[in-house]
Amino acid sequence: MAFYYEHPKAEIPHGFSQYRKLYVLHHALNFGFGLAKALEKLGITSEVYVLRVLMDAIPPLKDKYLFIEDLRFEKVKVRIYQPKISTTGQRRGILYFHGGVGMFGSIRAYERTCRYFARKSNSVVVSVGYRLAPEYPYPTQFEDCLTATIHFMRTAQDYGVDPSRIVICGDSSGGTITAAVAQTLANRRDLPKLRAQILIYPFLQSVDFNLPSYQQNKGVPILLKERTIALGLKYLNKDLSVMESLSKVSYIPEDLQLKYQKWVSPDYIPHEFKSRGYKPSTTCQFSKGLYEQMKTVCDPVFSPLLAEDSVIAQLPETFILTCEFDVLRDDGLLYKKRLEDHGIKVTWCHLQEGFHGTVFFTFWGGMVAFRSGHKGLQKIVNFLRLM
């Protein structure tokens, strides 16, 4: 099954001060997607492989400030970054789950990210190299991250880490996994409680693709609305032919719609986030056949925003980063509300000129480094230093 990618003209928001940079980035990425598709059609290599290579880029040189070691936690590949500077006590530990829709990304691709957090926050960072789809189908990615987290929590002191100061963190789909791991561990009594979770522009729900942020940013680079849905379907090994049906019928039964409306509704999005234009969506007829194909998306492992209240109430302190020009912005806003409604302390960083991927691209430098990404990184490090 081939990928489905739209290549529309970039819809750069009016007044976006770094318009030229984002425009160049958009077209560079579209070139990469197009190249990958062309090579697969020619039978030279797979589309997935090409995109993985492009995302990995060139790794940095040796780091004189860190000890870096590749290990396995159970059967899961990890890379550990430990500061060389001496310390009088135990450090905090950070597990990082990379983004890439469960199909792309790697320890190598996020090498700069993890080194940065280790150095700037004086923490031991564990980058989790979970196995990727489609070779390892969903939910292997979540299971690997959960396995690595539990192993680290049980052996933290071996790495000079205080077991009560372990933070899990992830961006995009890595943020999805972070939220799902935190929920799974919420009621575990045989493990230390997580100190915090950090969600960087996370994907958290798949029951409403017409929230204000999806309408406003459907054509804004880099995560176009149709690309978001297509990649999600590919990750779940679903036929992309259902995309057309998703815009015409509902795959959520009425009883579940009533349940989910308590948590996923444009009514809970603050008014200021609707000012760029929003039209309430009309109710679509329910399709039982489509629900049978798509009901996996209602699993909280895939859509953590749909977890029960009893689970949400047990979650650790949370940092959420959202970007104004991101289709996933409202996922973060809705999760923030759910957590706060249950008394969970939330630190929220909203990047007014941010777009999906801005933090990741900061480490590429040059034409793809954005001020918003630098600001987001600084806010994350400030939060970590308080843990």
Order of alpha helices (4+ residues) and beta strands (2+ residues): alpha-alpha-beta-beta-beta-alpha-beta-alpha-beta-alpha-beta-alpha-alpha-alpha-alpha-alpha-alpha-beta-alpha-beta-alpha-alpha
